Amino acid sequence: MNDRYEAGYGDDQYGGQEQYEIVGYDDYGRPVYQQVPSRPPQQQTYDPYGQRQDYAQGGYDTGRQQPIPPAYDPYAAQETAYDPYGAQGHDPYGQAAASERQPRVTGQTAYIPQQDGPAPDGRPSRPLPQQPEEDDGRTPPARAERQEDGEDGQFAFVEEPDGESEDVIDWLKFTENRTERREEARRRARTRVIALCVVLALVVAGGAGYLWYAGKLPGVSSPAAANGTAVAAGAQKRDVIVVHLHNTGKRDTSTVLLVDNTTTKRGTTVLIPNSLALTDDSGTTTTLAKSVDGDGSSGTRDQLDTVLGTDIQGTWRLDTPYLQNLVELVGNIEIDTDTDVPDPDAKKKGSAPLVHQGKAQTLSGKMAVAYATYRGPGETENAQLARFGQVMQGALRKLSSDPSAATTTVQTLAQILDPPLTDKDLGTFLARLADLAKGGKYRTVPLPVQADGTLTAATGDSVVKNVLGGTAKSPDAGSALRVAVQNATGTKDDTEKARVALLGGGFGFIEGGTAAAGQAASEVVYSDAADKQNAAEVAKTLGLPAGSVSKGAVSSGADVLVVLGQDYRPGTS
């Protein structure tokens, strides 16, 4: 076997090769060598593994033992050698060491043979390589072996297999798994966000579609209106309740119709003047005010149905004390007032007004009653009726939209309602109107009438058709034909004479008022072809020629319209 060093290199003073011995192991279990002091070739040395070794002229002899190596000092700067196994000099493989130590050779530094030699100042020329992790005690020391294949003769350190590679693999697997888990968590979170966005988009789109279809989007019409297929006014469904306000202080009455159009989802308060002409059960013409006082709730409701062609479901008599309680129960109201209203209980003239004119005025129950019933000097009935309509709409805006809560409010009033109207029916009806009023889909309109209380085709039909149904109610089976009479003769008594003649002939009479100008020829007009024969009978009853019968427009509430001209001769029938 070749020596580790070339011949002639590193000869000591005795002519032999420089020799190294194991002085211990570093922190990673690797052997550390130092140069053996020069001594005669015959001196025996001892192997720390308990085997006899002899280095002579590059030869390898296992029959001799090396002397016990001194303790290894890993730090060259220290004066005393460090024994990594304590004062016992314990061999790393469990073999007992000799109690003697060799003295440290001054000036010599241990180093690994394949490294460069020590620097001139005694320090290693290069630091030993460091391992990335500390030894856990399981790694066996590396073995120094000779090259036997004719190489350069230097030591080669063979790293024995250990569990470190497995630990590294496990760590890499753990890191990879953790990374994959993080990526999977990110993917799941991203999926949830996308799903949430899709759901929100669907909800927004569905809500917008519903609002568009219902016509609730500002500036956008509903599909029915856009296609011109809006439901005809006469085919729309409406719920109507008549409200009579009784002023207990002055014994006056005011009447309005509360209309809930369930087809168009809109509400309306229709102001009915007290001068509206009605016909009682006997066929006698009367006014709305007289009908409320004389015929009562039921009779007035039927008469209004006849004139307006409506189907009123109930009557709500609202005395002023109950109106005051209603406003207080809803927590006062806020309306725009058009005039100052004096305090009716003020004892001195010139006292401060109870209600001030202005926008967004807050009215208590007492103030609301005073404003709803106030009619100033020189004002018409319509001015006071319009204020009552304002108070009703203001109360609806403050009333709860919940049917149960609205019913509780009605019950708290402790009113006795006229049958068939019940507390629950009224509460549910008012809750629907309250919802429309809060949504800005509520309005107040007057019913225009002429000075004599009759309706005209131009003014009355605009409200009757568009708000109340569009056409007059057909008479019930077996009921009398309703005939409206308009006087154009210039003689006022002719209307009464025509009424008596028609009632005697079994026809119903409706006061049609007086024409603005006289008319020479009389007319008998029917609108439904089924009433043509009835119109001929009316003309015969009044003594009018058959040629006066024609088809045309008839005012609401009547089946046949008669215009008495100057050719009318009472008593000639």
C-alpha positions as CSV (number, residue, x, y, z in Angstrom):
1,M,0.0,0.0,0.0
2,N,1.3,3.5,-0.9
3,D,1.9,6.0,1.8
4,R,-0.5,9.0,2.1
5,Y,2.3,11.3,1.1
6,E,4.8,11.3,-1.7
7,A,8.3,10.2,-0.9
8,G,10.5,12.9,0.4
9,Y,7.8,15.2,1.4
10,G,7.4,16.1,5.1
11,D,10.4,14.1,6.4
12,D,10.9,14.7,10.1
13,Q,14.3,15.1,11.9
14,Y,14.8,11.3,12.1
15,G,14.5,10.8,8.4
16,G,11.0,9.5,8.5
17,Q,7.6,10.8,7.4
18,E,5.6,13.3,9.5
19,Q,3.0,11.3,11.4
20,Y,-0.5,12.3,12.6
21,E,-2.7,11.0,15.2
22,I,-6.3,11.3,16.2
23,V,-6.7,13.6,19.1
24,G,-10.5,13.6,19.3
25,Y,-13.7,14.4,17.4
26,D,-15.3,17.7,16.5
27,D,-18.9,18.7,17.3
28,Y,-20.1,16.7,14.3
29,G,-18.4,13.5,15.1
30,R,-15.5,13.8,12.7
31,P,-11.9,12.8,13.7
32,V,-9.4,15.6,14.3
33,Y,-5.7,15.0,13.8
34,Q,-2.5,16.6,15.0
35,Q,1.1,16.0,14.1
36,V,2.9,13.5,16.3
37,P,6.1,14.9,17.9
38,S,9.3,13.6,16.3
39,R,10.7,10.5,18.1
40,P,12.9,7.5,17.2
41,P,11.4,5.2,14.7
42,Q,11.4,2.4,17.2
43,Q,8.9,4.2,19.4
44,Q,5.5,2.5,19.5
45,T,2.2,4.3,19.2
46,Y,-1.2,3.3,20.1
47,D,-4.4,3.5,18.1
48,P,-7.3,5.1,20.0
49,Y,-9.5,2.2,18.7
50,G,-7.4,-0.3,20.6
51,Q,-5.5,-1.6,17.6
52,R,-1.7,-1.6,17.1
53,Q,-0.5,0.5,14.3
54,D,2.9,1.5,13.1
55,Y,3.9,4.0,10.6
56,A,7.4,3.3,9.3
57,Q,8.6,4.7,6.1
58,G,5.2,5.0,4.8
59,G,4.3,1.4,5.8
60,Y,1.3,0.3,7.8
61,D,1.9,-2.2,10.7
62,T,-0.9,-3.4,12.9
63,G,1.4,-5.1,15.4
64,R,2.3,-2.0,17.4
65,Q,0.1,0.4,19.3
66,Q,0.3,4.2,19.3
67,P,0.5,6.0,22.5
68,I,-2.7,7.4,24.0
69,P,-3.4,10.7,22.2
70,P,-3.7,13.9,24.2
71,A,-7.2,15.5,24.6
72,Y,-8.3,17.5,21.7
73,D,-8.4,21.3,22.0
74,P,-10.8,22.6,19.3
75,Y,-9.8,26.1,19.9
76,A,-6.1,26.7,19.1
77,A,-6.0,29.9,21.2
78,Q,-6.6,28.1,24.5
79,E,-3.6,27.0,26.6
80,T,-5.1,23.7,27.9
81,A,-6.4,20.9,25.9
82,Y,-10.1,20.3,26.0
83,D,-11.4,16.8,26.7
84,P,-14.8,16.4,25.2
85,Y,-15.5,13.4,27.4
86,G,-14.5,14.8,30.7
87,A,-11.5,14.1,33.0
88,Q,-11.9,10.3,32.6
89,G,-10.5,10.4,29.1
90,H,-13.4,8.3,27.9
91,D,-13.1,6.9,24.5
92,P,-16.0,7.7,22.2
93,Y,-16.7,4.1,21.6
94,G,-16.7,3.0,25.2
95,Q,-13.1,1.9,25.5
96,A,-11.2,3.0,28.6
97,A,-8.3,5.3,27.9
98,A,-5.0,5.5,29.7
99,S,-4.8,7.8,32.6
100,E,-1.8,9.6,31.3
101,R,-2.0,12.4,28.8
102,Q,0.6,13.6,26.5
103,P,1.6,17.2,26.9
104,R,0.4,19.6,24.3
105,V,3.0,20.3,21.7
106,T,3.5,24.0,21.6
107,G,3.6,25.5,18.2
108,Q,1.7,22.7,16.4
109,T,-1.9,23.0,15.4
110,A,-4.1,20.1,14.6
111,Y,-5.6,20.1,11.1
112,I,-7.1,17.7,8.6
113,P,-4.4,16.3,6.2
114,Q,-6.2,17.2,3.0
115,Q,-6.3,20.8,4.2
116,D,-3.5,23.2,3.6
117,G,-0.8,23.2,6.3
118,P,-1.0,25.6,9.2
119,A,-0.3,29.3,8.6
120,P,3.0,30.7,9.7
121,D,1.4,32.2,12.8
122,G,0.1,28.8,13.9
123,R,-3.6,29.4,12.9
124,P,-5.4,27.2,10.5
125,S,-5.3,28.5,6.9
126,R,-9.0,27.6,6.4
127,P,-11.8,27.1,8.9
128,L,-13.4,23.7,9.1
129,P,-16.7,23.4,7.2
130,Q,-19.8,23.9,9.3
131,Q,-22.8,21.7,9.1
132,P,-26.2,23.4,8.7
133,E,-27.8,21.6,11.7
134,E,-26.6,20.4,15.0
135,D,-25.8,16.7,15.6
136,D,-28.6,14.9,17.4
137,G,-26.3,12.2,18.7
138,R,-27.4,9.6,16.2
139,T,-24.8,10.4,13.5
140,P,-21.8,8.1,13.7
141,P,-18.4,9.7,13.2
142,A,-16.9,9.7,9.8
143,R,-14.1,7.3,9.1
144,A,-10.8,8.1,7.6
145,E,-9.8,5.7,4.9
146,R,-6.8,5.4,2.7
147,Q,-7.0,5.4,-1.0
148,E,-6.0,2.1,-2.4
149,D,-6.3,2.8,-6.1
150,G,-3.1,4.6,-6.6
151,E,-4.4,8.1,-6.2
152,D,-2.6,11.0,-4.6
153,G,-2.4,9.2,-1.2
154,Q,-4.4,11.7,0.8
155,F,-7.1,10.9,3.3
156,A,-10.6,10.6,2.0
157,F,-13.5,11.0,4.4
158,V,-16.4,8.7,3.8
159,E,-19.8,9.8,5.2
160,E,-21.6,6.9,6.5
161,P,-25.3,6.7,5.8
162,D,-27.5,8.3,8.5
163,G,-31.1,9.4,9.1
164,E,-30.4,13.0,8.2
165,S,-31.4,12.6,4.6
166,E,-34.7,11.1,5.8
167,D,-35.3,14.1,8.1
168,V,-34.6,16.4,5.2
169,I,-37.1,14.5,3.0
170,D,-39.7,14.6,5.7
171,W,-39.2,18.3,6.2
172,L,-39.5,18.9,2.4
173,K,-42.7,16.8,2.4
174,F,-44.1,18.8,5.3
175,T,-43.2,22.1,3.7
176,E,-44.8,20.9,0.4
177,N,-47.9,19.7,2.1
178,R,-48.3,23.0,4.0
179,T,-47.9,25.0,0.8
180,E,-50.5,22.8,-0.9
181,R,-52.9,23.4,2.1
182,R,-52.4,27.1,1.8
183,E,-53.0,27.1,-1.9
184,E,-56.1,25.0,-1.4
185,A,-57.4,27.4,1.3
186,R,-56.9,30.3,-1.1
187,R,-58.7,28.5,-3.9
188,R,-61.7,27.7,-1.6
189,A,-61.8,31.3,-0.4
190,R,-61.7,32.6,-4.0
191,T,-64.5,30.2,-4.9
192,R,-66.6,31.5,-2.0
193,V,-66.1,35.1,-3.0
194,I,-67.1,34.3,-6.6
195,A,-70.2,32.5,-5.4
196,L,-71.2,35.3,-3.1
197,C,-70.7,37.9,-5.9
198,V,-72.9,35.8,-8.2
199,V,-75.7,35.5,-5.6
200,L,-75.6,39.2,-4.9
201,A,-75.7,39.9,-8.7
202,L,-78.8,37.7,-9.0
203,V,-80.5,39.3,-6.1
204,V,-79.9,42.8,-7.5
205,A,-81.0,41.8,-10.9
206,G,-84.1,40.1,-9.6
207,G,-85.0,43.1,-7.5
208,A,-84.4,45.5,-10.4
209,G,-86.5,43.3,-12.6
210,Y,-89.4,43.3,-10.2
211,L,-89.3,47.1,-9.7
212,W,-89.1,47.5,-13.5
213,Y,-92.1,45.2,-14.1
214,A,-94.1,46.9,-11.3
215,G,-93.2,50.3,-12.8
216,K,-91.5,51.4,-9.6
217,L,-88.3,52.5,-11.2
218,P,-88.1,56.3,-11.6
219,G,-88.4,57.3,-15.2
220,V,-89.1,53.7,-16.4
221,S,-92.5,52.5,-17.4
222,S,-93.8,49.1,-16.8
223,P,-93.9,46.5,-19.7
224,A,-97.7,46.8,-19.9
225,A,-97.5,50.5,-20.4
226,A,-94.6,50.3,-22.8
227,N,-96.4,47.8,-25.0
228,G,-99.7,49.7,-24.8
229,T,-101.4,46.9,-23.1
230,A,-102.4,48.7,-19.9
231,V,-105.5,47.4,-18.2
232,A,-108.5,49.4,-19.2
233,A,-109.9,51.6,-16.4
234,G,-113.2,49.8,-16.3
235,A,-111.4,46.4,-15.8
236,Q,-109.3,47.5,-12.9
237,K,-110.1,46.3,-9.4
238,R,-110.8,48.9,-6.7
239,D,-111.7,48.9,-3.1
240,V,-113.7,52.0,-2.0
241,I,-114.8,53.3,1.4
242,V,-116.8,56.5,1.9
243,V,-115.8,58.7,4.9
244,H,-118.2,61.2,6.4
245,L,-116.6,63.8,8.7
246,H,-119.1,65.1,11.2
247,N,-118.2,68.4,12.8
248,T,-119.9,68.1,16.2
249,G,-119.4,71.8,16.9
250,K,-121.1,73.2,13.9
251,R,-123.1,70.1,12.8
252,D,-121.5,70.2,9.3
253,T,-120.4,67.2,7.3
254,S,-117.7,66.6,4.8
255,T,-117.4,63.5,2.5
256,V,-114.5,61.9,0.8
257,L,-114.0,58.6,-1.0
258,L,-110.9,56.5,-0.1
259,V,-109.9,54.5,-3.2
260,D,-107.4,51.7,-3.3
261,N,-106.7,50.6,-6.9
262,T,-105.3,47.1,-6.4
263,T,-104.5,46.8,-10.1
264,T,-102.3,49.9,-10.6
265,K,-101.2,49.9,-6.9
266,R,-102.2,53.5,-6.4
267,G,-104.4,55.3,-3.9
268,T,-106.7,58.3,-4.2
269,T,-108.8,60.5,-2.0
270,V,-111.8,61.8,-4.0
271,L,-113.3,65.0,-2.5
272,I,-117.1,64.9,-2.9
273,P,-118.9,68.3,-2.6
274,N,-122.0,68.5,-0.5
275,S,-123.8,70.0,-3.4
276,L,-123.6,66.7,-5.5
277,A,-127.1,65.9,-6.7
278,L,-128.5,62.5,-5.6
279,T,-131.8,60.7,-6.0
280,D,-133.5,59.1,-3.0
281,D,-135.5,56.0,-2.9
282,S,-138.6,57.7,-4.0
283,G,-136.8,59.2,-7.0
284,T,-136.7,62.7,-5.5
285,T,-133.6,64.7,-6.2
286,T,-131.6,65.7,-3.2
287,T,-128.1,66.7,-2.3
288,L,-125.2,64.8,-0.6
289,A,-125.4,66.9,2.5
290,K,-129.2,66.3,2.9
291,S,-128.8,62.6,2.2
292,V,-126.1,62.2,4.9
293,D,-128.4,63.9,7.5
294,G,-131.6,62.3,6.4
295,D,-131.0,58.9,4.7
296,G,-128.1,57.8,6.9
297,S,-125.0,55.9,5.9
298,S,-126.6,53.1,4.1
299,G,-129.0,55.2,2.0
300,T,-126.2,57.7,1.0
301,R,-123.8,54.9,0.0
302,D,-126.4,53.4,-2.3
303,Q,-127.1,56.8,-3.9
304,L,-123.5,57.4,-4.4
305,D,-123.1,54.1,-6.1
306,T,-126.0,55.0,-8.4
307,V,-124.6,58.4,-9.4
308,L,-120.9,57.5,-9.6
309,G,-121.2,53.9,-10.8
310,T,-119.0,52.7,-8.0
311,D,-119.2,49.8,-5.6
312,I,-118.6,51.2,-2.1
313,Q,-117.7,48.5,0.4
314,G,-118.3,50.4,3.6
315,T,-119.0,53.7,5.3
316,W,-116.7,55.2,8.0
317,R,-118.4,57.9,10.1
318,L,-115.6,60.0,11.6
319,D,-116.7,62.5,14.2
320,T,-114.2,65.3,14.9
321,P,-113.2,64.0,18.4
322,Y,-112.3,60.7,16.7
323,L,-110.3,62.5,14.1
324,Q,-108.4,64.3,16.9
325,N,-107.7,61.0,18.6
326,L,-106.5,59.4,15.3
327,V,-104.0,62.1,14.7
328,E,-102.7,61.9,18.2
329,L,-102.4,58.1,18.0
330,V,-100.2,58.3,14.8
331,G,-98.0,60.8,16.5
332,N,-99.1,64.1,14.9
333,I,-99.0,64.9,11.2
334,E,-97.0,67.1,8.9
335,I,-98.7,69.0,6.0
336,D,-98.4,72.2,4.0
337,T,-101.0,74.6,5.3
338,D,-102.5,77.3,3.0
339,T,-103.9,79.7,5.6
340,D,-103.8,80.7,9.3
341,V,-106.4,79.1,11.4
342,P,-107.6,80.8,14.6
343,D,-108.1,78.9,17.8
344,P,-111.8,78.1,18.1
345,D,-111.5,78.1,21.9
346,A,-109.9,81.6,22.0
347,K,-112.0,84.0,24.0
348,K,-110.3,87.2,22.7
349,K,-110.2,88.3,19.2
350,G,-106.8,88.9,17.7
351,S,-105.3,86.0,19.6
352,A,-102.4,84.1,18.0
353,P,-103.6,81.6,15.4
354,L,-103.7,77.9,16.3
355,V,-102.4,76.9,12.9
356,H,-99.9,78.9,11.0
357,Q,-99.6,79.0,7.2
358,G,-96.5,77.4,5.8
359,K,-94.8,74.3,4.5
360,A,-94.2,71.2,6.6
361,Q,-96.3,72.4,9.5
362,T,-96.6,69.9,12.4
363,L,-100.2,69.6,13.5
364,S,-101.5,68.0,16.7
365,G,-104.9,66.4,17.0
366,K,-106.6,69.6,18.0
367,M,-104.8,71.6,15.3
368,A,-105.6,69.0,12.6
369,V,-109.4,69.2,13.4
370,A,-109.3,73.0,13.4
371,Y,-107.6,73.0,10.0
372,A,-109.8,70.2,8.4
373,T,-113.0,72.0,9.3
374,Y,-112.0,75.6,8.7
375,R,-113.7,77.7,6.1
376,G,-112.5,81.2,5.9
377,P,-114.7,84.3,5.1
378,G,-115.6,84.3,1.4
379,E,-114.2,80.8,0.7
380,T,-116.1,78.1,-1.1
381,E,-117.0,74.7,0.3
382,N,-114.2,73.2,-1.9
383,A,-111.5,75.1,0.1
384,Q,-112.6,73.5,3.4
385,L,-113.0,70.1,1.7
386,A,-109.4,70.3,0.3
387,R,-108.1,70.9,3.8
388,F,-109.9,67.8,5.1
389,G,-108.3,65.8,2.3
390,Q,-104.8,67.1,3.3
391,V,-105.4,65.9,6.9
392,M,-106.6,62.5,5.8
393,Q,-103.5,62.0,3.5
394,G,-101.2,63.3,6.3
395,A,-102.7,60.8,8.8
396,L,-102.3,57.9,6.3
397,R,-98.6,58.8,5.9
398,K,-98.1,58.4,9.6
399,L,-100.3,55.3,10.1
400,S,-98.6,51.9,10.3
401,S,-98.4,49.9,7.1
402,D,-98.8,46.7,9.1
403,P,-102.4,45.5,9.0
404,S,-102.3,44.3,12.6
405,A,-100.9,47.5,13.9
406,A,-103.4,49.6,11.9
407,T,-106.2,47.5,13.2
408,T,-105.0,48.1,16.7
409,T,-105.1,51.8,16.0
410,V,-108.7,51.6,14.8
411,Q,-109.7,49.6,17.8
412,T,-108.1,52.1,20.1
413,L,-110.4,54.8,18.7
414,A,-113.3,52.8,20.2
415,Q,-115.7,53.7,17.5
416,I,-118.9,51.8,16.6
417,L,-118.6,51.3,12.9
418,D,-121.6,51.0,10.5
419,P,-122.1,47.4,9.3
420,P,-120.8,45.6,7.3
421,L,-117.5,47.4,8.0
422,T,-115.5,45.9,10.8
423,D,-112.4,47.0,12.7
424,K,-110.2,44.5,10.9
425,D,-111.6,45.4,7.5
426,L,-111.0,49.1,8.1
427,G,-107.5,48.5,9.6
428,T,-106.4,46.4,6.7
429,F,-107.7,48.8,4.2
430,L,-106.1,51.8,5.8
431,A,-102.8,49.9,6.1
432,R,-102.7,49.4,2.3
433,L,-103.4,53.1,1.7
434,A,-100.7,54.0,4.3
435,D,-98.2,52.0,2.4
436,L,-99.1,53.8,-0.9
437,A,-99.0,57.2,0.8
438,K,-95.5,56.5,2.2
439,G,-94.3,55.4,-1.2
440,G,-95.5,58.5,-3.0
441,K,-98.3,56.7,-4.9
442,Y,-101.2,58.6,-3.3
443,R,-103.0,61.7,-4.4
444,T,-106.1,63.8,-3.6
445,V,-108.4,64.9,-6.4
446,P,-111.8,66.8,-6.3
447,L,-114.9,65.6,-8.0
448,P,-116.0,68.6,-10.2
449,V,-119.8,69.3,-10.2
450,Q,-121.8,72.1,-11.7
451,A,-123.5,74.7,-9.7
452,D,-126.7,72.7,-9.6
453,G,-124.8,69.6,-8.3
454,T,-124.8,67.6,-11.5
455,L,-121.9,66.0,-13.3
456,T,-120.8,66.9,-16.8
457,A,-119.3,64.5,-19.3
458,A,-116.1,66.6,-19.6
459,T,-115.4,67.1,-15.9
460,G,-117.2,64.4,-14.0
461,D,-116.3,61.5,-16.3
462,S,-112.5,62.3,-16.0
463,V,-112.7,61.3,-12.3
464,V,-115.4,58.8,-12.5
465,K,-113.8,56.8,-15.3
466,N,-110.1,57.1,-14.4
467,V,-110.4,56.9,-10.6
468,L,-113.7,55.2,-9.9
469,G,-114.0,52.7,-12.7
470,G,-114.7,54.5,-16.0
471,T,-118.3,53.6,-16.6
472,A,-121.5,53.8,-14.7
473,K,-122.8,50.9,-12.8
474,S,-125.4,48.8,-14.6
475,P,-128.7,48.8,-12.9
476,D,-129.7,45.7,-11.0
477,A,-132.2,43.3,-12.5
478,G,-135.8,44.6,-12.1
479,S,-134.7,48.2,-11.1
480,A,-136.0,51.3,-12.8
481,L,-134.3,52.8,-15.8
482,R,-132.4,55.9,-14.7
483,V,-133.1,59.0,-16.7
484,A,-131.1,62.2,-16.3
485,V,-133.1,65.3,-17.3
486,Q,-131.3,68.6,-18.3
487,N,-133.4,71.7,-18.7
488,A,-132.8,73.8,-21.8
489,T,-136.3,75.3,-22.2
490,G,-135.6,78.4,-20.2
491,T,-138.4,77.5,-17.8
492,K,-137.3,76.1,-14.5
493,D,-140.6,74.5,-13.6
494,D,-140.3,72.2,-16.7
495,T,-137.7,70.0,-14.8
496,E,-140.1,69.2,-12.0
497,K,-143.0,68.5,-14.4
498,A,-140.7,66.1,-16.3
499,R,-139.7,64.4,-13.0
500,V,-143.3,63.7,-12.1
501,A,-144.0,62.3,-15.5
502,L,-141.1,60.0,-15.5
503,L,-141.7,58.7,-11.9
504,G,-145.3,58.1,-12.9
505,G,-144.1,56.0,-15.9
506,G,-141.9,53.8,-13.7
507,F,-138.6,55.5,-14.6
508,G,-135.9,56.7,-12.2
509,F,-135.2,60.4,-12.2
510,I,-131.8,62.1,-12.0
511,E,-131.4,65.8,-11.8
512,G,-129.3,66.8,-14.8
513,G,-129.2,70.5,-14.1
514,T,-129.8,73.4,-16.4
515,A,-128.1,73.9,-19.8
516,A,-125.9,76.9,-20.3
517,A,-128.0,78.0,-23.3
518,G,-131.5,77.4,-24.6
519,Q,-132.2,74.7,-27.1
520,A,-135.0,74.5,-29.6
521,A,-135.4,70.8,-30.1
522,S,-135.5,68.2,-27.3
523,E,-133.2,65.2,-27.3
524,V,-133.4,61.7,-25.9
525,V,-129.9,60.0,-25.9
526,Y,-128.9,56.5,-24.9
527,S,-125.3,55.0,-24.8
528,D,-126.0,51.3,-24.7
529,A,-127.8,49.7,-27.7
530,A,-129.8,47.6,-25.2
531,D,-131.4,50.8,-24.0
532,K,-132.7,52.0,-27.4
533,Q,-136.2,50.7,-26.8
534,N,-136.2,52.2,-23.3
535,A,-135.2,55.5,-24.7
536,A,-138.1,55.4,-27.1
537,E,-140.4,54.7,-24.1
538,V,-139.0,57.8,-22.3
539,A,-139.6,60.0,-25.3
540,K,-143.2,58.8,-25.5
541,T,-143.7,59.3,-21.8
542,L,-142.6,63.0,-22.1
543,G,-144.5,63.6,-25.3
544,L,-141.4,64.0,-27.4
545,P,-141.3,62.9,-31.1
546,A,-139.7,59.6,-31.9
547,G,-137.1,61.4,-34.1
548,S,-135.6,62.9,-30.9
549,V,-134.1,59.5,-29.9
550,S,-130.4,59.0,-30.8
551,K,-127.3,57.2,-29.6
552,G,-124.6,59.3,-27.9
553,A,-122.8,60.0,-24.7
554,V,-124.7,59.8,-21.5
555,S,-123.5,61.3,-18.2
556,S,-122.4,58.9,-15.5
557,G,-125.1,57.3,-13.3
558,A,-127.8,57.5,-16.0
559,D,-129.0,55.1,-18.6
560,V,-130.8,57.7,-20.7
561,L,-130.2,61.4,-21.0
562,V,-133.1,63.8,-21.8
563,V,-132.4,67.4,-22.9
564,L,-135.7,69.3,-22.7
565,G,-135.9,71.8,-25.5
566,Q,-138.3,74.6,-26.2
567,D,-140.5,72.2,-28.1
568,Y,-141.3,70.4,-24.8
569,R,-145.0,70.6,-23.8
570,P,-145.7,69.3,-20.4
571,G,-148.9,67.2,-20.1
572,T,-149.1,66.3,-23.8
573,S,-148.0,62.7,-23.4
